[in-house]
Amino acid sequence: VHLMQSWLPILERKLEIAAEIGHPEFRCFLTAEPPPLADMQTVPEGIMQSSIKVANEPPTDIKSNLRASYALFDQSTLDASTKPAYHRPMLFSLCFFHALCLGRRKFGFMGFSRPYPYNNG
């Protein structure tokens, strides 16, 4: 949603029409991130009021962050590697780095010059 701000009023109107004359089991799934700049438009109030909102925030401590990052990979992913002696430590290092960077977000720009954009996708 944050990438298509000029289209949001049109989307809001189309969702109102769908609520009035659409199928009773119609669902629309939207994903959004907070706008990067304070002066940027946000999601219209009508969409926000008629939505179920789910927030996915990282845990606050490094141990929980590391567990959450490492849990994204199942045993079959670890076993699929042709070089497990290199793959497992590299995967652990990547998860550890991700956990550290997520933990540093709460300190703002004291440790990094830019926000860390890495996510689970």
MOPAC internal coordinates of N, CA, C and O (Angstrom, degrees):
PM7 1SCF
backbone

  N    0.0000 0     0.00 0     0.00 0    0    0    0
  C    1.4516 1     0.00 0     0.00 0    1    0    0
  C    1.5309 1   110.29 1     0.00 0    2    1    0
  O    1.2310 1   119.84 1   142.37 1    3    2    1
  N    1.3058 1   117.90 1   -37.63 1    3    2    1
  C    1.4628 1   120.42 1  -176.58 1    5    3    2
  C    1.5265 1   112.73 1   -66.32 1    6    5    3
  O    1.2310 1   119.86 1   163.75 1    7    6    5
  N    1.3281 1   117.88 1   -16.25 1    7    6    5
  C    1.4621 1   120.44 1   179.80 1    9    7    6
  C    1.5251 1   112.59 1   -89.37 1   10    9    7
  O    1.2310 1   119.87 1   168.52 1   11   10    9
  N    1.3259 1   117.86 1   -11.48 1   11   10    9
  C    1.4684 1   121.28 1  -175.10 1   13   11   10
  C    1.5321 1   110.70 1  -126.43 1   14   13   11
  O    1.2310 1   120.45 1  -126.01 1   15   14   13
  N    1.3061 1   116.75 1    53.99 1   15   14   13
  C    1.4524 1   121.04 1  -173.68 1   17   15   14
  C    1.5139 1   113.28 1   -66.13 1   18   17   15
  O    1.2310 1   119.76 1   145.64 1   19   18   17
  N    1.3070 1   118.07 1   -34.36 1   19   18   17
  C    1.4615 1   119.32 1  -178.73 1   21   19   18
  C    1.5301 1   111.41 1   -70.34 1   22   21   19
  O    1.2310 1   120.28 1   160.06 1   23   22   21
  N    1.3032 1   117.07 1   -19.94 1   23   22   21
  C    1.4624 1   122.25 1  -178.51 1   25   23   22
  C    1.5326 1   112.70 1   -91.18 1   26   25   23
  O    1.2310 1   119.45 1   168.59 1   27   26   25
  N    1.3065 1   118.65 1   -11.41 1   27   26   25
  C    1.4673 1   122.14 1  -175.42 1   29   27   26
  C    1.5314 1   114.43 1   -59.70 1   30   29   27
  O    1.2310 1   118.09 1   138.60 1   31   30   29
  N    1.3369 1   121.25 1   -41.40 1   31   30   29
  C    1.4718 1   119.08 1   176.83 1   33   31   30
  C    1.5369 1   112.46 1   -62.04 1   34   33   31
  O    1.2310 1   120.23 1   143.62 1   35   34   33
  N    1.3269 1   117.17 1   -36.38 1   35   34   33
  C    1.4683 1   120.29 1   177.39 1   37   35   34
  C    1.5239 1   109.81 1   -66.73 1   38   37   35
  O    1.2310 1   120.64 1   137.65 1   39   38   37
  N    1.3345 1   116.38 1   -42.35 1   39   38   37
  C    1.4609 1   120.41 1   177.48 1   41   39   38
  C    1.5250 1   111.07 1   -60.82 1   42   41   39
  O    1.2310 1   120.81 1   137.40 1   43   42   41
  N    1.3191 1   116.05 1   -42.60 1   43   42   41
  C    1.4683 1   120.07 1   179.31 1   45   43   42
  C    1.5258 1   110.72 1   -58.65 1   46   45   43
  O    1.2310 1   120.03 1   135.41 1   47   46   45
  N    1.3209 1   117.54 1   -44.59 1   47   46   45
  C    1.4742 1   121.29 1   179.81 1   49   47   46
  C    1.5299 1   111.00 1   -66.06 1   50   49   47
  O    1.2310 1   119.89 1   138.03 1   51   50   49
  N    1.3266 1   117.81 1   -41.97 1   51   50   49
  C    1.4629 1   121.24 1   179.37 1   53   51   50
  C    1.5301 1   111.14 1   -64.04 1   54   53   51
  O    1.2310 1   120.05 1   143.34 1   55   54   53
  N    1.3197 1   117.51 1   -36.66 1   55   54   53
  C    1.4621 1   120.37 1   177.42 1   57   55   54
  C    1.5294 1   111.49 1   -69.39 1   58   57   55
  O    1.2310 1   120.21 1   145.35 1   59   58   57
  N    1.3348 1   117.21 1   -34.65 1   59   58   57
  C    1.4693 1   120.56 1   174.94 1   61   59   58
  C    1.5310 1   110.23 1   -63.31 1   62   61   59
  O    1.2310 1   120.20 1   136.15 1   63   62   61
  N    1.3282 1   117.22 1   -43.85 1   63   62   61
  C    1.4638 1   121.47 1   178.56 1   65   63   62
  C    1.5305 1   110.16 1   -63.74 1   66   65   63
  O    1.2310 1   120.14 1   136.98 1   67   66   65
  N    1.3180 1   117.34 1   -43.02 1   67   66   65
  C    1.4613 1   121.06 1   179.15 1   69   67   66
  C    1.5258 1   111.32 1   -63.53 1   70   69   67
  O    1.2310 1   120.08 1   145.88 1   71   70   69
  N    1.3259 1   117.44 1   -34.12 1   71   70   69
  C    1.4626 1   120.39 1   178.40 1   73   71   70
  C    1.5298 1   111.14 1   -69.24 1   74   73   71
  O    1.2310 1   120.34 1   147.14 1   75   74   73
  N    1.3361 1   116.95 1   -32.86 1   75   74   73
  C    1.4633 1   120.94 1  -178.57 1   77   75   74
  C    1.5257 1   112.62 1   -79.10 1   78   77   75
  O    1.2310 1   120.26 1   131.34 1   79   78   77
  N    1.3341 1   117.11 1   -48.66 1   79   78   77
  C    1.4607 1   119.09 1  -172.04 1   81   79   78
  C    1.5316 1   113.44 1  -119.07 1   82   81   79
  O    1.2310 1   119.75 1  -178.31 1   83   82   81
  N    1.3047 1   118.08 1     1.69 1   83   82   81
  C    1.4625 1   121.22 1  -176.72 1   85   83   82
  C    1.5247 1   112.63 1   -82.31 1   86   85   83
  O    1.2310 1   121.36 1    -1.33 1   87   86   85
  N    1.3063 1   115.00 1   178.67 1   87   86   85
  C    1.4593 1   122.77 1   178.22 1   89   87   86
  C    1.5267 1   109.40 1   -64.98 1   90   89   87
  O    1.2310 1   119.71 1   -40.44 1   91   90   89
  N    1.3448 1   118.16 1   139.56 1   91   90   89
  C    1.4733 1   119.85 1  -177.35 1   93   91   90
  C    1.5336 1   113.70 1   -63.59 1   94   93   91
  O    1.2310 1   119.88 1   158.17 1   95   94   93
  N    1.3160 1   117.83 1   -21.83 1   95   94   93
  C    1.4613 1   120.09 1  -179.65 1   97   95   94
  C    1.5338 1   112.61 1  -100.52 1   98   97   95
  O    1.2310 1   120.13 1  -164.96 1   99   98   97
  N    1.3275 1   117.35 1    15.04 1   99   98   97
  C    1.4647 1   121.85 1   178.09 1  101   99   98
  C    1.5219 1   109.93 1   -65.67 1  102  101   99
  O    1.2310 1   121.04 1   -47.90 1  103  102  101
  N    1.3220 1   115.62 1   132.10 1  103  102  101
  C    1.4674 1   121.87 1   176.20 1  105  103  102
  C    1.5180 1   108.33 1  -131.81 1  106  105  103
  O    1.2310 1   120.76 1   -37.30 1  107  106  105
  N    1.2963 1   116.15 1   142.70 1  107  106  105
  C    1.4554 1   122.17 1   176.68 1  109  107  106
  C    1.5252 1   107.24 1  -125.48 1  110  109  107
  O    1.2310 1   120.60 1   -58.13 1  111  110  109
  N    1.3214 1   116.45 1   121.87 1  111  110  109
  C    1.4522 1   121.24 1  -179.76 1  113  111  110
  C    1.5210 1   109.18 1  -102.62 1  114  113  111
  O    1.2310 1   120.93 1   -53.23 1  115  114  113
  N    1.3168 1   115.83 1   126.77 1  115  114  113
  C    1.4618 1   122.16 1   179.65 1  117  115  114
  C    1.5245 1   108.67 1  -124.20 1  118  117  115
  O    1.2310 1   120.80 1   -34.10 1  119  118  117
  N    1.3065 1   116.08 1   145.90 1  119  118  117
  C    1.4547 1   120.33 1   171.69 1  121  119  118
  C    1.5263 1   107.92 1  -119.88 1  122  121  119
  O    1.2310 1   120.68 1   -30.35 1  123  122  121
  N    1.2949 1   116.31 1   149.65 1  123  122  121
  C    1.4614 1   119.83 1  -178.28 1  125  123  122
  C    1.5191 1   109.69 1  -151.80 1  126  125  123
  O    1.2310 1   121.91 1   -24.72 1  127  126  125
  N    1.3021 1   113.95 1   155.28 1  127  126  125
  C    1.4545 1   122.54 1   171.67 1  129  127  126
  C    1.5170 1   107.60 1  -122.14 1  130  129  127
  O    1.2310 1   120.15 1   -24.29 1  131  130  129
  N    1.3120 1   117.32 1   155.71 1  131  130  129
  C    1.4659 1   118.35 1   175.52 1  133  131  130
  C    1.5232 1   109.23 1   -60.89 1  134  133  131
  O    1.2310 1   120.16 1   -36.49 1  135  134  133
  N    1.3339 1   117.29 1   143.51 1  135  134  133
  C    1.4708 1   118.76 1   179.28 1  137  135  134
  C    1.5267 1   110.48 1   -64.10 1  138  137  135
  O    1.2310 1   120.05 1   -37.88 1  139  138  137
  N    1.3334 1   117.51 1   142.12 1  139  138  137
  C    1.4611 1   119.92 1  -176.85 1  141  139  138
  C    1.5256 1   114.15 1   -68.87 1  142  141  139
  O    1.2310 1   120.21 1   153.85 1  143  142  141
  N    1.3160 1   117.20 1   -26.15 1  143  142  141
  C    1.4592 1   120.52 1  -179.90 1  145  143  142
  C    1.5226 1   109.87 1  -116.91 1  146  145  143
  O    1.2310 1   120.47 1   -34.87 1  147  146  145
  N    1.3116 1   116.70 1   145.13 1  147  146  145
  C    1.4626 1   121.16 1  -175.86 1  149  147  146
  C    1.5231 1   113.10 1   -65.27 1  150  149  147
  O    1.2310 1   119.96 1   151.10 1  151  150  149
  N    1.3169 1   117.68 1   -28.90 1  151  150  149
  C    1.4625 1   119.91 1  -177.13 1  153  151  150
  C    1.5333 1   113.16 1   -86.04 1  154  153  151
  O    1.2310 1   119.81 1  -179.48 1  155  154  153
  N    1.3044 1   117.97 1     0.52 1  155  154  153
  C    1.4660 1   120.95 1   179.97 1  157  155  154
  C    1.5267 1   110.14 1   -78.51 1  158  157  155
  O    1.2310 1   121.23 1   -29.97 1  159  158  157
  N    1.3296 1   115.26 1   150.03 1  159  158  157
  C    1.4573 1   121.92 1  -178.93 1  161  159  158
  C    1.5255 1   109.35 1   -68.03 1  162  161  159
  O    1.2310 1   120.79 1   -33.41 1  163  162  161
  N    1.3104 1   116.10 1   146.59 1  163  162  161
  C    1.4525 1   120.70 1   176.87 1  165  163  162
  C    1.5263 1   109.15 1  -106.84 1  166  165  163
  O    1.2310 1   120.86 1     3.18 1  167  166  165
  N    1.3160 1   115.96 1  -176.82 1  167  166  165
  C    1.4615 1   121.33 1  -179.69 1  169  167  166
  C    1.5266 1   108.57 1   -66.12 1  170  169  167
  O    1.2310 1   119.59 1   -44.34 1  171  170  169
  N    1.3437 1   118.38 1   135.66 1  171  170  169
  C    1.4639 1   120.77 1  -179.41 1  173  171  170
  C    1.5298 1   112.58 1   -58.25 1  174  173  171
  O    1.2310 1   121.29 1   -32.00 1  175  174  173
  N    1.3139 1   115.14 1   148.00 1  175  174  173
  C    1.4563 1   121.59 1  -175.76 1  177  175  174
  C    1.5234 1   112.33 1   -59.96 1  178  177  175
  O    1.2310 1   119.71 1   143.27 1  179  178  177
  N    1.3373 1   118.16 1   -36.73 1  179  178  177
  C    1.4600 1   121.41 1  -179.77 1  181  179  178
  C    1.5174 1   112.52 1   -61.92 1  182  181  179
  O    1.2310 1   120.86 1   139.78 1  183  182  181
  N    1.3230 1   115.96 1   -40.22 1  183  182  181
  C    1.4664 1   120.01 1   177.33 1  185  183  182
  C    1.5204 1   110.00 1   -67.71 1  186  185  183
  O    1.2310 1   120.45 1   137.48 1  187  186  185
  N    1.3073 1   116.74 1   -42.52 1  187  186  185
  C    1.4688 1   120.16 1  -179.31 1  189  187  186
  C    1.5319 1   112.02 1   -64.05 1  190  189  187
  O    1.2310 1   120.08 1   140.35 1  191  190  189
  N    1.3181 1   117.45 1   -39.65 1  191  190  189
  C    1.4602 1   120.45 1  -177.56 1  193  191  190
  C    1.5229 1   112.26 1   -70.31 1  194  193  191
  O    1.2310 1   120.09 1   149.16 1  195  194  193
  N    1.3249 1   117.44 1   -30.84 1  195  194  193
  C    1.4603 1   119.65 1  -178.03 1  197  195  194
  C    1.5258 1   112.46 1   -94.91 1  198  197  195
  O    1.2310 1   119.82 1  -169.55 1  199  198  197
  N    1.3062 1   117.96 1    10.45 1  199  198  197
  C    1.4618 1   121.58 1  -174.59 1  201  199  198
  C    1.5197 1   112.14 1  -109.08 1  202  201  199
  O    1.2310 1   122.08 1   -24.51 1  203  202  201
  N    1.3099 1   113.62 1   155.49 1  203  202  201
  C    1.4582 1   121.41 1   167.22 1  205  203  202
  C    1.5165 1   105.07 1   -97.07 1  206  205  203
  O    1.2310 1   120.50 1   -56.79 1  207  206  205
  N    1.3102 1   116.66 1   123.21 1  207  206  205
  C    1.4621 1   120.32 1  -174.70 1  209  207  206
  C    1.5275 1   110.13 1  -105.13 1  210  209  207
  O    1.2310 1   121.25 1   -45.23 1  211  210  209
  N    1.3206 1   115.20 1   134.77 1  211  210  209
  C    1.4553 1   121.98 1   177.92 1  213  211  210
  C    1.5219 1   107.15 1  -125.93 1  214  213  211
  O    1.2310 1   120.52 1   -51.76 1  215  214  213
  N    1.3027 1   116.60 1   128.24 1  215  214  213
  C    1.4697 1   120.77 1   178.64 1  217  215  214
  C    1.5230 1   108.89 1  -112.50 1  218  217  215
  O    1.2310 1   121.29 1   -43.24 1  219  218  217
  N    1.3007 1   115.13 1   136.76 1  219  218  217
  C    1.4613 1   121.03 1   177.91 1  221  219  218
  C    1.5161 1   107.62 1  -118.22 1  222  221  219
  O    1.2310 1   121.10 1   -79.94 1  223  222  221
  N    1.3179 1   115.50 1   100.06 1  223  222  221
  C    1.4551 1   120.00 1  -178.92 1  225  223  222
  C    1.5164 1   109.45 1  -110.40 1  226  225  223
  O    1.2310 1   120.27 1   -36.69 1  227  226  225
  N    1.3205 1   117.10 1   143.31 1  227  226  225
  C    1.4624 1   119.21 1  -179.38 1  229  227  226
  C    1.5279 1   110.98 1   -69.58 1  230  229  227
  O    1.2310 1   120.40 1   -26.69 1  231  230  229
  N    1.3306 1   116.84 1   153.31 1  231  230  229
  C    1.4673 1   119.90 1   175.32 1  233  231  230
  C    1.5285 1   110.35 1   -61.19 1  234  233  231
  O    1.2310 1   121.02 1   -13.58 1  235  234  233
  N    1.3206 1   115.66 1   166.42 1  235  234  233
  C    1.4658 1   119.19 1  -174.30 1  237  235  234
  C    1.5221 1   114.30 1   -89.86 1  238  237  235
  O    1.2310 1   119.23 1   154.48 1  239  238  237
  N    1.3410 1   119.07 1   -25.52 1  239  238  237
  C    1.4595 1   118.79 1  -176.60 1  241  239  238
  C    1.5331 1   110.35 1  -105.28 1  242  241  239
  O    1.2310 1   120.84 1   -19.62 1  243  242  241
  N    1.3192 1   116.00 1   160.38 1  243  242  241
  C    1.4627 1   120.64 1  -173.98 1  245  243  242
  C    1.5277 1   111.80 1   -68.53 1  246  245  243
  O    1.2310 1   120.01 1   145.68 1  247  246  245
  N    1.3230 1   117.59 1   -34.32 1  247  246  245
  C    1.4656 1   119.61 1  -179.71 1  249  247  246
  C    1.5275 1   111.07 1   -63.72 1  250  249  247
  O    1.2310 1   120.22 1   135.60 1  251  250  249
  N    1.3141 1   117.18 1   -44.40 1  251  250  249
  C    1.4652 1   121.07 1   178.17 1  253  251  250
  C    1.5223 1   111.15 1   -67.36 1  254  253  251
  O    1.2310 1   120.44 1   140.69 1  255  254  253
  N    1.3325 1   116.76 1   -39.31 1  255  254  253
  C    1.4654 1   120.52 1   176.51 1  257  255  254
  C    1.5271 1   111.11 1   -62.03 1  258  257  255
  O    1.2310 1   120.36 1   137.82 1  259  258  257
  N    1.3129 1   116.92 1   -42.18 1  259  258  257
  C    1.4597 1   121.14 1   179.89 1  261  259  258
  C    1.5236 1   110.60 1   -65.78 1  262  261  259
  O    1.2310 1   120.06 1   136.22 1  263  262  261
  N    1.3099 1   117.49 1   -43.78 1  263  262  261
  C    1.4700 1   120.71 1   177.63 1  265  263  262
  C    1.5293 1   111.44 1   -61.62 1  266  265  263
  O    1.2310 1   120.39 1   136.76 1  267  266  265
  N    1.3254 1   116.85 1   -43.24 1  267  266  265
  C    1.4666 1   120.34 1  -179.62 1  269  267  266
  C    1.5299 1   110.86 1   -65.44 1  270  269  267
  O    1.2310 1   120.04 1   140.23 1  271  270  269
  N    1.3296 1   117.52 1   -39.77 1  271  270  269
  C    1.4656 1   120.78 1   179.15 1  273  271  270
  C    1.5219 1   110.97 1   -68.09 1  274  273  271
  O    1.2310 1   120.44 1   135.36 1  275  274  273
  N    1.3052 1   116.77 1   -44.64 1  275  274  273
  C    1.4652 1   121.33 1  -177.21 1  277  275  274
  C    1.5279 1   111.49 1   -71.62 1  278  277  275
  O    1.2310 1   119.99 1   153.10 1  279  278  277
  N    1.3215 1   117.63 1   -26.90 1  279  278  277
  C    1.4640 1   121.54 1  -179.66 1  281  279  278
  C    1.5298 1   112.60 1   -71.67 1  282  281  279
  O    1.2310 1   119.68 1   167.25 1  283  282  281
  N    1.3141 1   118.21 1   -12.75 1  283  282  281
  C    1.4622 1   121.44 1   177.66 1  285  283  282
  C    1.5243 1   111.91 1   -70.38 1  286  285  283
  O    1.2310 1   120.15 1   165.30 1  287  286  285
  N    1.3250 1   117.31 1   -14.70 1  287  286  285
  C    1.4602 1   122.22 1  -179.41 1  289  287  286
  C    1.5185 1   109.16 1  -111.24 1  290  289  287
  O    1.2310 1   120.44 1   -54.76 1  291  290  289
  N    1.3261 1   116.77 1   125.24 1  291  290  289
  C    1.4647 1   120.08 1   179.68 1  293  291  290
  C    1.5306 1   110.01 1   -91.92 1  294  293  291
  O    1.2310 1   120.96 1    -3.96 1  295  294  293
  N    1.3207 1   115.77 1   176.04 1  295  294  293
  C    1.4588 1   121.17 1  -176.25 1  297  295  294
  C    1.5256 1   112.01 1   -62.26 1  298  297  295
  O    1.2310 1   120.43 1   145.61 1  299  298  297
  N    1.3277 1   116.79 1   -34.39 1  299  298  297
  C    1.4684 1   119.23 1  -179.64 1  301  299  298
  C    1.5333 1   111.09 1   -64.90 1  302  301  299
  O    1.2310 1   120.07 1   147.23 1  303  302  301
  N    1.3294 1   117.47 1   -32.77 1  303  302  301
  C    1.4663 1   120.82 1   176.25 1  305  303  302
  C    1.5223 1   110.41 1   -65.86 1  306  305  303
  O    1.2310 1   120.84 1   138.42 1  307  306  305
  N    1.3209 1   116.00 1   -41.58 1  307  306  305
  C    1.4627 1   119.73 1   179.37 1  309  307  306
  C    1.5208 1   111.21 1   -68.41 1  310  309  307
  O    1.2310 1   120.10 1   141.85 1  311  310  309
  N    1.3346 1   117.41 1   -38.15 1  311  310  309
  C    1.4606 1   121.46 1  -178.69 1  313  311  310
  C    1.5270 1   112.77 1   -75.33 1  314  313  311
  O    1.2310 1   119.68 1   159.08 1  315  314  313
  N    1.3212 1   118.22 1   -20.92 1  315  314  313
  C    1.4647 1   121.50 1  -176.55 1  317  315  314
  C    1.5245 1   113.18 1   -73.54 1  318  317  315
  O    1.2310 1   119.86 1   164.81 1  319  318  317
  N    1.2887 1   117.88 1   -15.19 1  319  318  317
  C    1.4578 1   120.80 1  -177.69 1  321  319  318
  C    1.5273 1   110.96 1   -71.05 1  322  321  319
  O    1.2310 1   120.99 1   -39.34 1  323  322  321
  N    1.3232 1   115.71 1   140.66 1  323  322  321
  C    1.4642 1   120.52 1   176.30 1  325  323  322
  C    1.5356 1   111.55 1   -83.47 1  326  325  323
  O    1.2310 1   120.86 1   165.76 1  327  326  325
  N    1.3399 1   115.96 1   -14.24 1  327  326  325
  C    1.4639 1   120.81 1   178.60 1  329  327  326
  C    1.5259 1   109.35 1  -130.92 1  330  329  327
  O    1.2310 1   120.07 1  -107.22 1  331  330  329
  N    1.3513 1   117.48 1    72.78 1  331  330  329
  C    1.4683 1   119.60 1  -175.80 1  333  331  330
  C    1.5275 1   113.85 1   -63.21 1  334  333  331
  O    1.2310 1   119.82 1   153.51 1  335  334  333
  N    1.3283 1   117.95 1   -26.49 1  335  334  333
  C    1.4623 1   119.82 1   179.48 1  337  335  334
  C    1.5260 1   111.41 1   -65.20 1  338  337  335
  O    1.2310 1   119.99 1   153.10 1  339  338  337
  N    1.3382 1   117.62 1   -26.90 1  339  338  337
  C    1.4597 1   121.90 1   178.01 1  341  339  338
  C    1.5308 1   111.82 1   -98.46 1  342  341  339
  O    1.2310 1   121.13 1   145.57 1  343  342  341
  N    1.3218 1   115.45 1   -34.43 1  343  342  341
  C    1.4639 1   120.48 1  -173.96 1  345  343  342
  C    1.5353 1   112.24 1   -68.77 1  346  345  343
  O    1.2310 1   119.91 1   132.69 1  347  346  345
  N    1.3086 1   117.77 1   -47.31 1  347  346  345
  C    1.4706 1   120.51 1  -176.75 1  349  347  346
  C    1.5264 1   113.24 1   -63.23 1  350  349  347
  O    1.2310 1   118.89 1   131.75 1  351  350  349
  N    1.3273 1   119.73 1   -48.25 1  351  350  349
  C    1.4741 1   118.20 1   176.92 1  353  351  350
  C    1.5326 1   112.94 1   -63.08 1  354  353  351
  O    1.2310 1   120.61 1   143.75 1  355  354  353
  N    1.3436 1   116.43 1   -36.25 1  355  354  353
  C    1.4542 1   119.57 1   179.22 1  357  355  354
  C    1.5291 1   110.40 1   -66.37 1  358  357  355
  O    1.2310 1   120.24 1   138.34 1  359  358  357
  N    1.3301 1   117.15 1   -41.66 1  359  358  357
  C    1.4603 1   121.30 1   177.85 1  361  359  358
  C    1.5266 1   110.81 1   -64.41 1  362  361  359
  O    1.2310 1   120.65 1   137.41 1  363  362  361
  N    1.3316 1   116.36 1   -42.59 1  363  362  361
  C    1.4640 1   119.62 1   177.60 1  365  363  362
  C    1.5316 1   110.74 1   -62.05 1  366  365  363
  O    1.2310 1   120.27 1   138.06 1  367  366  365
  N    1.3324 1   117.08 1   -41.94 1  367  366  365
  C    1.4698 1   120.55 1   179.47 1  369  367  366
  C    1.5203 1   111.35 1   -63.23 1  370  369  367
  O    1.2310 1   120.51 1   137.96 1  371  370  369
  N    1.3241 1   116.62 1   -42.04 1  371  370  369
  C    1.4601 1   120.37 1   177.97 1  373  371  370
  C    1.5285 1   110.70 1   -62.39 1  374  373  371
  O    1.2310 1   120.25 1   135.53 1  375  374  373
  N    1.3329 1   117.12 1   -44.47 1  375  374  373
  C    1.4689 1   120.79 1   179.13 1  377  375  374
  C    1.5307 1   111.10 1   -65.17 1  378  377  375
  O    1.2310 1   120.53 1   140.78 1  379  378  377
  N    1.3385 1   116.60 1   -39.22 1  379  378  377
  C    1.4591 1   120.54 1   178.62 1  381  379  378
  C    1.5269 1   110.95 1   -65.08 1  382  381  379
  O    1.2310 1   120.35 1   136.63 1  383  382  381
  N    1.3319 1   116.94 1   -43.37 1  383  382  381
  C    1.4685 1   121.12 1   177.51 1  385  383  382
  C    1.5265 1   110.23 1   -61.73 1  386  385  383
  O    1.2310 1   120.36 1   136.14 1  387  386  385
  N    1.3191 1   116.92 1   -43.86 1  387  386  385
  C    1.4634 1   121.72 1   178.59 1  389  387  386
  C    1.5319 1   110.15 1   -60.40 1  390  389  387
  O    1.2310 1   120.24 1   135.64 1  391  390  389
  N    1.3343 1   117.15 1   -44.36 1  391  390  389
  C    1.4630 1   121.19 1   179.25 1  393  391  390
  C    1.5295 1   111.35 1   -62.72 1  394  393  391
  O    1.2310 1   120.37 1   138.78 1  395  394  393
  N    1.3262 1   116.89 1   -41.22 1  395  394  393
  C    1.4690 1   120.44 1   177.76 1  397  395  394
  C    1.5236 1   111.44 1   -62.77 1  398  397  395
  O    1.2310 1   120.68 1   134.26 1  399  398  397
  N    1.3081 1   116.30 1   -45.74 1  399  398  397
  C    1.4647 1   119.87 1  -178.41 1  401  399  398
  C    1.5195 1   111.73 1   -65.93 1  402  401  399
  O    1.2310 1   119.93 1   141.48 1  403  402  401
  N    1.3298 1   117.73 1   -38.52 1  403  402  401
  C    1.4634 1   119.53 1   176.46 1  405  403  402
  C    1.5209 1   111.10 1   -64.88 1  406  405  403
  O    1.2310 1   120.54 1   142.82 1  407  406  405
  N    1.3199 1   116.58 1   -37.18 1  407  406  405
  C    1.4664 1   120.40 1   177.50 1  409  407  406
  C    1.5166 1   112.38 1   -67.37 1  410  409  407
  O    1.2310 1   119.90 1   147.59 1  411  410  409
  N    1.3275 1   117.80 1   -32.41 1  411  410  409
  C    1.4575 1   121.59 1  -178.91 1  413  411  410
  C    1.5258 1   112.45 1   -74.11 1  414  413  411
  O    1.2310 1   119.95 1   162.57 1  415  414  413
  N    1.3190 1   117.70 1   -17.43 1  415  414  413
  C    1.4717 1   120.27 1  -178.01 1  417  415  414
  C    1.5206 1   112.21 1   -57.83 1  418  417  415
  O    1.2310 1   120.41 1   146.34 1  419  418  417
  N    1.3315 1   116.83 1   -33.66 1  419  418  417
  C    1.4633 1   118.56 1  -176.53 1  421  419  418
  C    1.5272 1   112.73 1   -68.76 1  422  421  419
  O    1.2310 1   120.19 1   164.72 1  423  422  421
  N    1.3366 1   117.25 1   -15.28 1  423  422  421
  C    1.4579 1   120.94 1   178.49 1  425  423  422
  C    1.5201 1   112.22 1   -93.09 1  426  425  423
  O    1.2310 1   120.31 1   179.57 1  427  426  425
  N    1.3172 1   117.01 1    -0.43 1  427  426  425
  C    1.4560 1   120.72 1   176.68 1  429  427  426
  C    1.5089 1   112.29 1    67.36 1  430  429  427
  O    1.2310 1   120.50 1    45.21 1  431  430  429
  N    1.3182 1   116.65 1  -134.79 1  431  430  429
  C    1.4567 1   121.74 1  -174.11 1  433  431  430
  C    1.5249 1   113.17 1   -89.08 1  434  433  431
  O    1.2310 1   119.53 1  -168.73 1  435  434  433
  N    1.3234 1   118.49 1    11.27 1  435  434  433
  C    1.4521 1   119.23 1   179.83 1  437  435  434
  C    1.5273 1   111.54 1   -67.77 1  438  437  435
  O    1.2310 1   120.15 1   149.61 1  439  438  437
  N    1.3508 1   117.32 1   -30.39 1  439  438  437
  C    1.4523 1   119.33 1  -176.73 1  441  439  438
  C    1.5117 1   114.37 1  -110.69 1  442  441  439
  O    1.2310 1   119.91 1   159.49 1  443  442  441
  N    1.3041 1   117.78 1   -20.51 1  443  442  441
  C    1.4568 1   120.97 1  -178.08 1  445  443  442
  C    1.5202 1   109.20 1  -131.19 1  446  445  443
  O    1.2310 1   120.83 1   -27.18 1  447  446  445
  N    1.3142 1   116.02 1   152.82 1  447  446  445
  C    1.4515 1   118.96 1   178.20 1  449  447  446
  C    1.5221 1   111.92 1   -86.32 1  450  449  447
  O    1.2310 1   120.09 1   164.24 1  451  450  449
  N    1.3347 1   117.44 1   -15.76 1  451  450  449
  C    1.4612 1   122.36 1   178.60 1  453  451  450
  C    1.5200 1   109.59 1  -138.29 1  454  453  451
  O    1.2310 1   120.27 1   -24.68 1  455  454  453
  N    1.3336 1   117.09 1   155.32 1  455  454  453
  C    1.4615 1   118.63 1   174.14 1  457  455  454
  C    1.5324 1   110.12 1   -65.02 1  458  457  455
  O    1.2310 1   120.26 1   -30.34 1  459  458  457
  N    1.3003 1   117.11 1   149.66 1  459  458  457
  C    1.4517 1   123.04 1  -177.26 1  461  459  458
  C    1.5174 1   109.41 1   -88.26 1  462  461  459
  O    1.2310 1   118.86 1   -68.15 1  463  462  461
  N    1.3513 1   119.78 1   111.85 1  463  462  461
  C    1.4565 1   121.65 1  -171.47 1  465  463  462
  C    1.5302 1   114.37 1   -87.79 1  466  465  463
  O    1.2310 1   118.56 1  -179.15 1  467  466  465
  N    1.3278 1   120.35 1     0.85 1  467  466  465
  C    1.4558 1   122.10 1  -175.79 1  469  467  466
  C    1.5339 1   110.25 1   -65.48 1  470  469  467
  O    1.2310 1   120.92 1   -44.31 1  471  470  469
  N    1.3241 1   115.85 1   135.69 1  471  470  469
  C    1.4545 1   120.48 1   174.82 1  473  471  470
  C    1.5137 1   109.27 1  -138.01 1  474  473  471
  O    1.2310 1   120.38 1     1.80 1  475  474  473
  N    1.3118 1   116.88 1  -178.20 1  475  474  473
  C    1.4547 1   121.11 1  -174.57 1  477  475  474
  C    1.5238 1   113.19 1   -73.18 1  478  477  475
  O    1.2310 1   119.92 1   167.13 1  479  478  477
  N    1.3394 1   117.76 1   -12.87 1  479  478  477
  C    1.4538 1   120.98 1  -178.66 1  481  479  478
  C    1.4830 1   110.54 1   -68.03 1  482  481  479
  O    1.2310 1   120.10 1   180.00 1  483  482  481

